[in-house]
Amino acid sequence: MNKIEIVEKLKAHAPMIFDIIRSDDMGFEFTAVCTEGAIFSDVGMLLSTHTMGNMPCDDWDQGEHSKQQCNKNLESFLNSVELTVPWEDISLAKLENLLEEIENERGAPSRSF
């Protein structure tokens, strides 16, 4: 597969948060894909004044929002954390690894609406 094909497959999963790790002292870490690119897990990534270590999307799937609204909220959140690496800036090898991780994650809990 070439880079364009892989990016299209990754975009088909967007928005999606997976590989979520919560640390009491370092906040949340996760990997995600959104339409603009990917976010890669990093220690303390959500320790900012914007999120204060919290994942604001925790209640978006509680039945009060439609699936479409949940996806819109998730996409807005992912774009707001300013950690998105644009697709064109990600190497082919990293894109292949990301796609493999998503495909392996399908059986595990994830934050995809």
Order of alpha helices (4+ residues) and beta strands (2+ residues): alpha-beta-beta-beta-alpha-beta-alpha-beta
